[in-house]
């Protein structure tokens, strides 16, 4: 009953009729299963490995430039049903009220950290700052970092692309990259697409994230997001399935420009420039040897 509800976005009365159970019974057991899956959060949503990811190791496009990267972070908006008095704070860039879901994802599409429940109007960087200060919140191991979009700003542990630089390009052939920053952004987006694919697969698998207005109370909506991320990771542990969007068919979303321009950490900005310069130099040498 629980899986039918979240997998097909069905109301309790429909589930009751389908399974020939009373409304009260389906409601009680939905909550019991939701709680039980929530208890598995720490078993299935675990911090990433500190080893260089397989996607990066040995790949001349990413290694050694991103060898210390352990995943990607981004936010996505999930429709929220809230009371009238708080609707304005939950209305962000969508036409309807949403909650801002922030997640860290490894390169196997597994969620390694999830923070749900923030208002749709909250800036992604604000949500990230909160995740870093929470008890048992997001932790970035020393010397490691996550890839993020330009809205988060460059800071220790978080590496964004260059702002205002093209990245819908090719390394070779038509519309090739022209300089080190364009090359960096292209390869950065090729890795960061992992978190977009994870969100896309999550929403394909669980139709409860469709744009229909939720029919649960908001605290339950937040718990459902966490439960779906747990089930997503469980499903991946059983092998890739039809809900996982192949990378070759995925269209990278444009880098969002933020109205709130965050200050960048100077040391990380310099490090990013060094990576881009080395990446460009190595590419030019490879091109010369072809």
Phi and psi in degrees as a GROMACS rama.xvg file:
@    title "Ramachandran Plot"
@    xaxis  label "Phi"
@    yaxis  label "Psi"
@TYPE xy
-62.5056  -47.8633  UNK-2
-65.7268  -34.9189  UNK-3
-64.0871  -38.9215  UNK-4
-63.933  -51.6661  UNK-5
-81.0327  -25.3419  UNK-6
-79.2375  -26.3371  UNK-7
-124.08  2.17502  UNK-8
55.4053  53.7607  UNK-9
-101.706  141.721  UNK-10
-74.3146  160.489  UNK-11
-58.5058  -38.7214  UNK-12
-66.5592  -32.0028  UNK-13
-70.3314  -43.0896  UNK-14
-61.3429  -42.037  UNK-15
-58.3058  -43.9801  UNK-16
-69.2488  -41.8392  UNK-17
-64.0416  -36.7866  UNK-18
-103.398  5.67106  UNK-19
53.8667  48.2449  UNK-20
-127.828  157.829  UNK-21
-69.9321  158.996  UNK-22
-58.4442  -42.4649  UNK-23
-63.556  -40.6613  UNK-24
-64.2214  -47.1931  UNK-25
-64.0279  -36.9011  UNK-26
-66.9493  -43.9534  UNK-27
-62.9949  -46.0813  UNK-28
-75.413  -26.1189  UNK-29
-61.1501  -47.0097  UNK-30
-65.4997  -38.3551  UNK-31
-63.0016  -45.5546  UNK-32
-68.0829  -40.4009  UNK-33
-58.2233  -43.8797  UNK-34
-65.231  -42.8605  UNK-35
-62.5205  -42.1098  UNK-36
-67.9934  -38.4379  UNK-37
-58.7886  -33.4803  UNK-38
-67.7232  -18.4281  UNK-39
-89.0511  3.00087  UNK-40
-53.5064  -48.7295  UNK-41
-71.7213  -18.1105  UNK-42
-80.2015  -31.1206  UNK-43
-112.443  -21.5725  UNK-44
-107.526  91.008  UNK-45
-116.435  153.582  UNK-46
-57.673  152.09  UNK-47
-72.5623  162.303  UNK-48
-66.3694  150.425  UNK-49
-90.6015  -3.28886  UNK-50
-74.9451  154.887  UNK-51
-60.6815  124.457  UNK-52
-58.7495  147.877  UNK-53
-57.6805  -33.6903  UNK-54
-64.1066  -26.228  UNK-55
-98.9506  -45.2343  UNK-56
-57.7068  124.431  UNK-57
80.3951  -3.30354  UNK-58
-91.7324  116.5  UNK-59
-62.0079  -19.89  UNK-60
-75.8324  -27.5813  UNK-61
-119.088  -24.6332  UNK-62
-107.27  126.02  UNK-63
-98.3806  5.29462  UNK-64
-59.4015  -39.9206  UNK-65
-113.459  25.9526  UNK-66
-62.5002  -23.8588  UNK-67
-96.6538  7.00944  UNK-68
-81.0006  133.761  UNK-69
-115.134  7.16582  UNK-70
155.354  -167.527  UNK-71
-134.507  150.493  UNK-72
-126.222  140.199  UNK-73
-160.242  173.72  UNK-74
-118.729  153.739  UNK-75
-138.845  156.791  UNK-76
-105.811  131.615  UNK-77
-118.347  131.734  UNK-78
-56.8633  137.528  UNK-79
-124.694  141.803  UNK-80
-105.43  115.151  UNK-81
-132.103  167.746  UNK-82
-71.658  156.225  UNK-83
-56.2666  -36.6043  UNK-84
-67.0268  -21.2942  UNK-85
-111.853  3.21108  UNK-86
-53.7198  -43.2549  UNK-87
-55.8278  -39.0024  UNK-88
-74.5774  -17.3074  UNK-89
-96.6207  3.67036  UNK-90
-104.594  107.184  UNK-91
-109.659  -120.49  UNK-92
-83.5833  -4.58882  UNK-93
-91.0655  163.32  UNK-94
-79.0994  -10.2464  UNK-95
-126.891  172.496  UNK-96
-74.4841  139.264  UNK-97
-139.688  161.487  UNK-98
-105.623  145.285  UNK-99
-93.1512  111.969  UNK-100
-99.1175  121.834  UNK-101
-108.375  137.077  UNK-102
-145.033  149.454  UNK-103
-104.921  138.177  UNK-104
-132.04  138.804  UNK-105
-87.6597  -178.947  UNK-106
-83.5984  5.93929  UNK-107
-102.849  13.0655  UNK-108
72.4104  14.5225  UNK-109
-88.8831  138.271  UNK-110
-72.9908  127.117  UNK-111
-109.153  -13.0456  UNK-112
-158.349  139.219  UNK-113
-137.747  131.653  UNK-114
-129.445  111.182  UNK-115
-113.816  162.947  UNK-116
105.343  -7.61395  UNK-117
-73.4026  150.147  UNK-118
-63.0947  149.097  UNK-119
-62.6439  -22.3828  UNK-120
-84.4063  -7.64184  UNK-121
-68.929  136.949  UNK-122
-71.3436  141.475  UNK-123
-55.1388  -38.4551  UNK-124
-67.2036  -31.2367  UNK-125
-67.5201  -41.8413  UNK-126
-63.8606  -42.6163  UNK-127
-62.7702  -43.3666  UNK-128
-60.6633  -38.6298  UNK-129
-66.4802  -39.902  UNK-130
-61.0661  -33.9857  UNK-131
-76.2994  -21.4342  UNK-132
-101.067  -5.99063  UNK-133
-72.9587  151.717  UNK-134
-65.6891  129.608  UNK-135
58.5157  34.8528  UNK-136
-84.8483  -163.05  UNK-137
-68.7624  131.2  UNK-138
-125.667  135.684  UNK-139
-109.879  115.618  UNK-140
-60.5785  147.452  UNK-141
-55.0307  134.413  UNK-142
83.3821  -3.92269  UNK-143
-110.507  165.369  UNK-144
-156.625  163.462  UNK-145
-108.852  149.116  UNK-146
-82.6359  136.022  UNK-147
-135.272  168.941  UNK-148
-85.9295  175.595  UNK-149
-63.7225  -23.2602  UNK-150
-68.3947  -19.3469  UNK-151
-83.1345  -23.1208  UNK-152
80.2381  156.321  UNK-153
-86.1897  122.517  UNK-154
-151.604  160.032  UNK-155
-52.9298  125.693  UNK-156
94.7681  -5.60052  UNK-157
-143.543  120.22  UNK-158
-117.131  109.299  UNK-159
-93.2637  170.017  UNK-160
-76.2081  172.204  UNK-161
-70.7411  136.004  UNK-162
-75.2426  146.191  UNK-163
68.6211  22.6228  UNK-164
-120.109  135.945  UNK-165
-58.7558  150.642  UNK-166
-148.223  -4.23622  UNK-167
-83.8079  73.5712  UNK-168
-134.51  179.962  UNK-169
-122.407  152.234  UNK-170
-74.5997  -31.0923  UNK-171
-135.02  166.147  UNK-172
76.9039  -141.94  UNK-173
-68.5576  142.279  UNK-174
51.8327  53.7851  UNK-175
-76.4908  162.603  UNK-176
-65.4859  149.818  UNK-177
-112.823  -14.9202  UNK-178
-156.537  178.547  UNK-179
-65.7402  -36.136  UNK-180
-69.596  -38.9194  UNK-181
-64.5548  -40.2526  UNK-182
-64.7783  -43.4754  UNK-183
-59.9135  -47.7029  UNK-184
-62.932  -37.8845  UNK-185
-62.6664  -47.9263  UNK-186
-73.1018  -34.4789  UNK-187
-59.18  -47.7582  UNK-188
-68.0278  -30.7903  UNK-189
-65.0342  -29.7287  UNK-190
-87.3567  -41.1216  UNK-191
-69.7818  -15.7602  UNK-192
-59.4779  -18.516  UNK-193
-54.8181  -45.1429  UNK-194
-70.0857  -34.0714  UNK-195
-65.9919  -40.9417  UNK-196
-64.9208  -38.2304  UNK-197
-64.0051  -44.6568  UNK-198
-63.1777  -42.4057  UNK-199
-62.0538  -42.2296  UNK-200
-67.6635  -38.7396  UNK-201
-59.2669  -44.538  UNK-202
-74.6562  -27.8399  UNK-203
-69.6129  -39.3198  UNK-204
-72.8488  -40.2704  UNK-205
-115.367  101.211  UNK-206
-69.5798  -6.88996  UNK-207
-64.951  -15.2387  UNK-208
-88.9075  5.31869  UNK-209
-59.6021  166.827  UNK-210
-78.73  9.22411  UNK-211
-70.1469  145.264  UNK-212
-64.1389  128.878  UNK-213
-61.618  150.779  UNK-214
-115.258  12.7391  UNK-215
-104.69  162.227  UNK-216
-65.5474  157.877  UNK-217
-61.4028  -43.3974  UNK-218
-56.9704  -36.0795  UNK-219
-69.1681  -37.7544  UNK-220
-58.6372  -40.9482  UNK-221
-64.9861  -44.4575  UNK-222
-63.1949  -34.1872  UNK-223
-65.4198  -39.9141  UNK-224
-58.5062  -47.866  UNK-225
-61.7571  -44.9211  UNK-226
-61.2638  -39.2914  UNK-227
-67.1959  -35.8869  UNK-228
-67.0773  -38.2109  UNK-229
-62.0439  -47.2299  UNK-230
-66.1689  -35.4486  UNK-231
-58.4535  -47.9647  UNK-232
-65.4108  -38.6274  UNK-233
-61.6245  -44.7372  UNK-234
-60.2813  -40.2794  UNK-235
-65.4618  -31.2673  UNK-236
-68.0479  -16.5318  UNK-237
-96.0495  -2.56328  UNK-238
117.993  156.327  UNK-239
-65.7086  141.012  UNK-240
-132.586  -173.027  UNK-241
-70.3696  -12.346  UNK-242
-83.6949  -12.8873  UNK-243
-83.2312  123.294  UNK-244
-80.4717  119.181  UNK-245
-58.7876  140.502  UNK-246
-62.364  -33.8436  UNK-247
-67.5664  -20.5628  UNK-248
-100.514  -1.77243  UNK-249
-85.8549  132.588  UNK-250
-98.1914  118.271  UNK-251
-64.4925  135.915  UNK-252
-78.14  146.823  UNK-253
-60.3846  147.684  UNK-254
-65.6881  127.048  UNK-255
-78.3479  137.94  UNK-256
-98.8058  133.3  UNK-257
-96.2377  138.739  UNK-258
-66.1177  -30.6612  UNK-259
-91.6767  98.4392  UNK-260
-81.337  116.55  UNK-261
-87.0334  149.79  UNK-262
-74.3536  140.315  UNK-263
-98.0012  146.909  UNK-264
-74.2707  125.533  UNK-265
-61.3184  -42.8188  UNK-266
-63.3489  -39.9518  UNK-267
-72.4342  -34.3012  UNK-268
-61.8669  -43.4154  UNK-269
-65.4293  -39.4126  UNK-270
-63.6245  -40.9299  UNK-271
-62.7984  -41.4169  UNK-272
-62.2423  -39.3816  UNK-273
-65.1657  -41.8387  UNK-274
-61.0205  -47.9249  UNK-275
-61.549  -42.463  UNK-276
-64.4606  -43.3542  UNK-277
-67.286  -39.5262  UNK-278
-60.5134  -43.8868  UNK-279
-68.5241  -41.8934  UNK-280
-61.9898  -44.3498  UNK-281
-66.3073  -36.1763  UNK-282
-66.9645  -43.4122  UNK-283
-62.6273  -38.0903  UNK-284
-66.9479  -41.3667  UNK-285
-63.2573  -42.0624  UNK-286
-63.2397  -39.0456  UNK-287
-67.0876  -26.8928  UNK-288
-90.1544  -3.41871  UNK-289
